[in-house]
Amino acid sequence: VGSILMFDLIYLHANPAPNGDRYVRIGIVRKTIGELRKTVLQSIKAWFPVQFGANPPFTGDTGSANKPFHGEFHIPNVLDGGKTMCHVELVGIAYDAESNSEEAMDSLRSYELTALYVNEISSMHSSILTMGFERTGRYPSNELGDPLPRLLITDYNMPYANSWAMEHHEKNGEYYDDNGKIQFVRKIFVQPPSAIREE
């Protein structure tokens, strides 16, 4: 839920178009569309302002197992009292690189995104980090306000010691190129479990 609430920060702080409106396209990834429908899509419907979308708010959220789902929302900007609008696209994408790497990569290459949210990233192939990051910062066009810096949001339970995700879990901070320029910043936030047993 915390990651989904970050969608609000993304669209509210996107670069404005000449008319003041903001445009973002956020990809939402899990290993299969079926997993996305059962978990993430339900959280989006509960926590995202879907009343500002179509009715129903998503297309493609039923039917073929790996058909992407898509939603468009036109949300009044609360930072200016609703004088301008935030136009938000949410796209559900499957990325099962272990079963069919090229097909999975091709499915992601076709998207020009503002940001990408990967749910339960530790259960996925490590290529999602590089491939996903490359697809962000590509939308909107200059005419619609210029894209934000590349943004990849992930979440996961504490990975196993031999998981590729553990290596990345321990790498927190700023990363620079040979000229001392920041290439990207990685920030990790550790949340408490939803329930703690009291002895």
Secondary structure per residue as TSV (DSSP state, phi and psi in degrees):
chain	resnum	aa	ss	phi	psi
A	1	V	-	360.0	-39.8
A	2	G	H	-59.1	-39.3
A	3	S	H	-66.8	-39.0
A	4	I	H	-65.8	-37.5
A	5	L	H	-65.2	-22.0
A	6	M	H	-68.2	-20.5
A	7	F	H	-56.6	-37.3
A	8	D	H	-60.1	-43.5
A	9	L	H	-64.5	-36.0
A	10	I	H	-65.4	-50.8
A	11	Y	H	-74.9	-29.4
A	12	L	H	-71.8	-27.1
A	13	H	T	-111.1	16.0
A	14	A	S	-66.9	156.5
A	15	N	-	-68.7	130.3
A	16	P	-	-74.8	148.5
A	17	A	-	-75.0	171.4
A	18	P	T	-54.9	-30.1
A	19	N	T	-86.9	1.7
A	20	G	S	94.9	-16.1
A	21	D	-	-71.8	159.0
A	22	R	E	-121.0	143.6
A	23	Y	E	-129.4	127.6
A	24	V	E	-140.0	153.6
A	25	R	E	-133.3	115.9
A	26	I	E	-112.4	123.0
A	27	G	E	-86.4	143.3
A	28	I	E	-125.8	119.8
A	29	V	E	-121.0	138.5
A	30	R	E	-146.5	175.0
A	31	K	S	-60.1	-41.3
A	32	T	-	-133.6	157.0
A	33	I	H	-65.8	-33.0
A	34	G	H	-58.5	-42.4
A	35	E	H	-66.1	-38.7
A	36	L	H	-61.9	-43.6
A	37	R	H	-63.1	-41.4
A	38	K	H	-72.8	-28.5
A	39	T	T	-117.6	-73.5
A	40	V	H	-63.0	-43.3
A	41	L	H	-61.1	-38.0
A	42	Q	H	-66.3	-38.6
A	43	S	H	-66.9	-38.4
A	44	I	H	-62.0	-44.9
A	45	K	H	-63.9	-28.6
A	46	A	H	-83.3	-32.8
A	47	W	H	-115.2	-18.4
A	48	F	S	-93.5	146.6
A	49	P	-	-72.0	69.8
A	50	V	G	-68.5	-11.5
A	51	Q	G	-66.0	-14.5
A	52	F	G	-95.6	10.9
A	53	G	E	-106.4	-168.8
A	54	A	E	-74.3	176.0
A	55	N	E	-124.4	105.2
A	56	P	E	-73.3	160.9
A	57	P	E	-70.6	-19.9
A	58	F	E	-126.0	147.6
A	59	T	E	-110.2	147.4
A	60	G	S	79.4	12.2
A	61	D	S	-88.4	6.4
A	62	T	S	-136.3	167.8
A	63	G	S	99.3	-136.8
A	64	S	S	-52.7	137.4
A	65	A	T	-57.0	-39.7
A	66	N	T	-116.4	25.3
A	67	K	-	-78.0	125.3
A	68	P	-	-60.4	148.3
A	69	F	-	-103.6	156.8
A	70	H	E	-144.8	136.6
A	71	G	E	-137.5	142.0
A	72	E	E	-122.5	134.6
A	73	F	E	-134.4	142.8
A	74	H	E	-123.9	98.4
A	75	I	E	-109.8	127.0
A	76	P	E	-59.2	137.3
A	77	N	-	-77.8	110.5
A	78	V	G	-69.8	-17.5
A	79	L	G	-74.7	-18.6
A	80	D	G	-123.6	24.3
A	81	G	T	71.8	20.6
A	82	G	T	84.3	13.7
A	83	K	S	-70.7	-29.1
A	84	T	S	-122.2	170.8
A	85	M	E	-118.3	153.3
A	86	C	E	-111.5	118.5
A	87	H	E	-100.5	111.7
A	88	V	E	-118.7	127.2
A	89	E	E	-108.8	132.5
A	90	L	E	-116.9	127.7
A	91	V	E	-125.7	121.6
A	92	G	E	-88.1	128.1
A	93	I	E	-131.0	135.2
A	94	A	E	-90.1	140.2
A	95	Y	-	-140.7	88.1
A	96	D	-	-110.8	74.2
A	97	A	T	-67.5	-26.0
A	98	E	T	-70.8	-32.1
A	99	S	T	-87.7	-32.7
A	100	N	-	-156.8	86.7
A	101	S	H	-60.2	-50.1
A	102	E	H	-64.4	-42.0
A	103	E	H	-63.2	-41.1
A	104	A	H	-64.6	-45.2
A	105	M	H	-64.9	-40.7
A	106	D	H	-62.5	-36.4
A	107	S	H	-64.4	-31.0
A	108	L	H	-86.1	-34.3
A	109	R	H	-61.5	-22.7
A	110	S	T	-78.8	-3.9
A	111	Y	-	-107.2	137.0
A	112	E	-	-106.6	109.2
A	113	L	-	-117.1	156.6
A	114	T	S	-81.1	-48.1
A	115	A	E	-148.2	164.2
A	116	L	E	-133.4	133.3
A	117	Y	E	-113.9	121.1
A	118	V	E	-109.4	116.2
A	119	N	E	-89.5	132.8
A	120	E	T	54.5	56.5
A	121	I	G	-65.7	-26.3
A	122	S	G	-67.1	-16.6
A	123	S	G	-88.9	0.8
A	124	M	S	-111.7	172.6
A	125	H	-	-72.6	143.9
A	126	S	T	-63.7	-18.7
A	127	S	H	-63.3	-17.7
A	128	I	H	-61.9	-29.8
A	129	L	H	-63.0	-53.3
A	130	T	H	-70.0	-49.6
A	131	M	H	-63.1	-43.4
A	132	G	H	-65.5	-44.6
A	133	F	H	-60.1	-37.9
A	134	E	H	-66.4	-23.5
A	135	R	T	-87.5	-7.6
A	136	T	S	-90.9	167.5
A	137	G	S	70.4	21.0
A	138	R	-	-111.8	-6.2
A	139	Y	-	-140.8	140.7
A	140	P	S	-85.6	180.0
A	141	S	-	-74.6	171.7
A	142	N	G	-58.4	-34.0
A	143	E	G	-67.6	-21.6
A	144	L	G	-108.5	15.5
A	145	G	T	118.2	-0.8
A	146	D	-	71.6	141.2
A	147	P	-	-72.8	156.6
A	148	L	-	-73.2	167.8
A	149	P	S	-56.9	154.0
A	150	R	-	-54.4	136.2
A	151	L	E	-140.8	119.5
A	152	L	E	-121.3	119.7
A	153	I	E	-109.6	132.6
A	154	T	E	-133.6	161.2
A	155	D	E	-144.8	158.9
A	156	Y	-	-172.5	156.7
A	157	N	S	-74.9	164.1
A	158	M	-	-53.8	121.1
A	159	P	-	-73.0	158.7
A	160	Y	-	-65.7	157.6
A	161	A	T	-59.8	-32.7
A	162	N	T	-94.6	10.3
A	163	S	S	-80.9	144.4
A	164	W	H	-59.6	-28.2
A	165	A	H	-67.8	-26.4
A	166	M	H	-63.4	-39.5
A	167	E	H	-58.9	-44.2
A	168	H	H	-74.5	-30.0
A	169	H	H	-60.2	-32.2
A	170	E	T	-89.5	-3.4
A	171	K	-	-103.4	91.5
A	172	N	-	-115.1	134.7
A	173	G	E	136.5	-159.0
A	174	E	E	-101.2	142.1
A	175	Y	E	-121.2	130.9
A	176	Y	E	-116.3	154.8
A	177	D	-	-87.4	-175.4
A	178	D	T	-65.5	-18.7
A	179	N	T	-95.4	7.2
A	180	G	S	82.2	10.1
A	181	K	-	-90.5	136.9
A	182	I	E	-65.0	124.9
A	183	Q	E	-86.6	-45.5
A	184	F	E	-163.2	163.3
A	185	V	E	-120.9	132.3
A	186	R	E	-113.2	122.2
A	187	K	-	-121.5	130.3
A	188	I	-	-116.3	128.4
A	189	F	-	-115.8	122.5
A	190	V	-	-97.3	122.1
A	191	Q	-	-103.8	149.2
A	192	P	-	-69.9	159.3
A	193	P	-	-67.2	162.3
A	194	S	S	-69.7	-22.6
A	195	A	-	-144.8	136.7
A	196	I	-	-122.9	126.7
A	197	R	-	-78.1	129.9
A	198	E	-	-97.5	122.4
A	199	E	-	-79.2	360.0
